[in-house]
Structure formats: C-alpha cells, structure tokens
Amino acid sequence: MKGSRYLSEVGLTLDRFKNIKINIIECPTGGGKTHFAFNELPKFTQSNYCILYLTDTNMNREQILSQNENTTFYDQSFRELMNQTPKEEIIQLGSRGWGDWKEVKIRVMNYAQVGAILYYEHPFDWSKFDYVVCDELQNLVKWQNIVAKDENGKPKSVNILSLTRKKIEHTLYHTEAKIIALTATPDKVKQAFKNVFYVLDPQEYNSIYQYETNQIFHYRDYVKAFDEIPIGKRGIIFFIRFHN
C-alpha cells in the first residue's frame, strides 16, 4: 500500500468545493471514497436530505443501500416532494425526519434511472440539493455514446445516459448544487466537461492509501494468463473486450 491515510483524513472542508465546476476528487482504489461520501460529506450540508448520490450500476446502487444506514432510494414520492417544496421547508423536514424515514438520508440512484426519468419527461428538480455526488463519472462519459438497443435488437432513438449527462451540466450552471466526481481515473471526465477542479493537490493525493500492482502481464490469449496463477492461489483477470 502506498500512502498513509484515507480520504476522510485529508481534512477537506466546505470551502474546498467550487460552484460551476466538476469537483474531481481523484482518489486511488482503496483510498476511502465511499466512506468519505457517506460519513464526512453530510457534515457539510444544510439538511440531511440534501445529498444525491449517483452510481453507475444497479449492483453498486444496491450494495451502497445495503451497507450504509444513512442512505435510501430516491423514489417517486421524494422526487415529488423535491419538485413541489421550497428548499427552506426541505431543510426543516430534513432536520426532524419525514414520514417513516430516519433523519439522516442520502438519496441514491444510478445514472440510467436518471436518464429514464428524463426520457419520460417527469419533473426532476435538483436545485434543492447541496451536493450531487457522481461516483465513477468516467463510466457515464464512456457509455453515453453507445447505441442502445430495444428488446428486438433495433437501435433506440436515444441513449438515456446522454440525458443524464445533460442533466448534470444543467445542474452545474443553473443551481447552487456542487457537483462532486469520485474517481480513480479522471481523464475522461476532464475531457468531457469544460469546467473541472481537482480538489486534492498532488501532495494530498500521494498521501492516500492505494492498492499497488506489482506485476502487469500482457497477453493475446487469455488462456495463457490462467497459467500464471499459482496452484492454490486466486487471481482476477480483467478484459477490455471478450470474444468467443
């Protein structure tokens, strides 16, 4: 492991995040991005209800919801509340709890859900959030231009992830919400969005824990890669593309 501390130990404060910027927190794998989002960031908000957390897959969304008590799903009833209620009242609701929900809640959804809501033209107001956290934002950038297909294999008229991208940009320039991108690989985010701000300076980044890769092998035949794993050991093999 490189570094000696986790992201939550860097000492980020409210004034480190900028408006009208994609605030990139470049944090290595194992550096504590998720812990920071769910345990430290809420301390910066006006209301316990004013963080929206976006992730890239259904599996990751469900894992987050199951492992973090201060999270809940961003459902239709809450969306309607946010659309219809002034922020001052949202803050009051957040400070004392609302309905059957606990007081501390971060609303969680994935990028495709955002796009689907926008595709069907449902009202979707993010102006009352203090923070919109975009986990693995580079994946949204990467997948937004892939041609989506319907159940019959025919191309759809629009990739709904492109609508999510537009929603993030609209929120950036038309609300006071701060956009935070959590990523270990920020290059695609920097290329896709004009206004970005790196929250951590190089010294802070280098001080964070990260997993080390000791050996990297390149193979044209994945079967040969299996032979490099010693008997009785476990390994992970990552494929960019896989062909039968």
N, C-alpha and C positions, 0 to 999 in steps of 0.2 A: 504493500500500500504506500502510495506517495501522500505527502501532506500530513498534517497533524490535527485537523479539526474538521467539523461538519459545517455545512452552510449556515445552520442556525447559530453557530458560534462565531461567525464573522462579525456580527454586530450591525446588521443592516437596520436602518432607521427609515422613517416615513419620508424624509426629505431626499432620500436616495432615488426615489422613483419619480419619473417625469411624466407630465401630460403631453399629449400629442406625440408620443414616442412608443415604439415597441420596446419595453424594458426587458432586455435579454439578460436572464440570469444563466450564464454558461457555467454549468456545474457537472463535473465528471460523474460517471456511473458510480454509485456507492457514496456520493457526497452528501446525501440527505435532502434532496429537492422536495420529496413528498412530505417529509417531516416539517420542513420549513413552511410549506404551503398550508398545512392543516394545524400547525401549532404556534407558529410565530406570526404569520401574516394577519390572522384575526385580531391581534393586538393593535394593529394599525387602523382598524375600521371604526366608523362611527356607529355601526349597527352590526349585530351578529348575523344579520341576514344579507349583508351587502358584499358577499364574495360569490362569484360564479366561477366554477372550475370546469374547464373543458378538457377532455381527453380524446385520444384517437381511436379507441376500440371499445366495443361493448364489454369485452372481457376485463379490460383495465378499469372501466367505469364500475363494474360490479365488484371488482376486487377492492377498489377505493371505498365504496359504500359499505362493504362488509367489514373492513379493517379500521375504519375511522368513525368513531361515535359521533363526532361533530359534523357529519355530512348527511345529506338527504338528497333524494332525487328531485330534479327540477321538473315538477309535474304541471299539469294544466291549471290546477287551482291556484298554485303560486304564481304562475305566469299571468293569470288574470288579475291577481292581486297587485302585482308589479305594474301592470298596464294601467290600472284604474286608480291607484292610491298614490297621493303625494309622498315624496321622499321623507318629509318630516314625520308622517304617520307610520311609514315603513320602519323608521328608526325607533319609534316608540313601541311598535309591535315587536321589533327585534329585541328590545331591552327587557321585555317582560314575558316573551314567549307568545305563541299564537296557536290557538286550537290545541291539537294533541301533540304538536311538535315541541321538542326541547328548546331551550333558549339558544344554544349555540348551534348554528347550522350553516354549512357551506353547501350551496346548491351545485350538484354535479350532473353533467350531461356529456355526451360525446359529439364530435363535430358533425356527424351525419344527422343526428337528431336536430341540431340547429338548422341545417340545410333543409330538412324535410318540413319543419315548421314554416320556414320562409317560402319554400316552394308552394305550399298550400295557402300562403298569404295570410297566416294567422298573425295578429298583432304580437309584437315581441320587443318590448321596451327594455333596454339595458341601461338606461340613463340613471337609474337609481342605485346601481352597483358602484361601490368604491373601487373594486378590483375585478378584472376579468383575467383569470389565470389560464394560459394556454399551454397545456402540457404537450411536449413533443410537437410543437407547432410546425416543425420542418416536414412532418408527415402530411399535414393538411396541404402545405405548399406542393409537396410531391404528388399527392393523389388528386388534386383538384382538376387537373387537365386530362386525367384518364377517362376515356369514353366509357360511360356506364351503359349497361345493357338491361333490358327488361327480362321477364320470365321466358319470353320466346327467343331470346338471344339477339333482339334487334336493338340498335343504339337508341338510348334515350335522348331527348331533346336537350337536356342539361345535366351536368354533373352537379348534384346538390351541394357538394363541398365547395364549389366556386361561389355559391351563395353565402356560405359561412365565411369565406374569405372576405367578401364584400361587407358582410355584417361587422366583422372585426374592424375593417378600415373605417366604416361609417361611425362606429363607436369611438374610434380613435380621435376623429376630427369633430364630432358633434356632441360629445358628452364630456363630463368631468371624470369619467371612469378611467383608471390607469390600467393599461394592458401589460401583463407580465408574461413573457415566454420562458418556460423552463425547458432547457435543452442541453445536451452534451455536444451537439453538432449544429451550431448556429448558422453555418454558411448559407444554407438555402433561405433561411428567414431574412438574413441581411440582404440577399439578392432580391427577394420578393417584395419587401417593404422598404419604402424610401427613408422613413424616419425611424432609426433604431438607436438605442442607447445601451451600451454594455454597463450593467450595474456594478459588476466586480472589476477591479483593476487587476493587472497581471499578478501582482504580489498576493492579492487575496485569492485569486483562482489557484495559484500554485500551492497555497497553504491548505487546500481542501483535500480530504481523503479521496482517493480514486483507485479503482482496481487496475492492476498492471497486467499487460500482456507480455509474457516473457518470450514466447516464440510464435512467429507467424509463418505459416506454410502456404504456398500457392499451388493448387492442383488443377489440372484439366479434367481429371477423373475423380469423382467424389469417393469411389470405392477405395482408391489408394489412401485417401485420408483416414478411413477407418483403421487401416493397418498401423497408423501412427499412435493410436490409443493403446497403451499397455493393457495387457490382460488383467482384469480385476479393477480397472480404473474407469471413470466416467468422463465423457467429453461432450462438448457442444460444437456442432458444425453448422455454420451459417451459410446459406445460399442466397445470393442475389437473384439468381434465376435457377429454375429447376426444369429440366426437360426429360421426359420419359424416353 
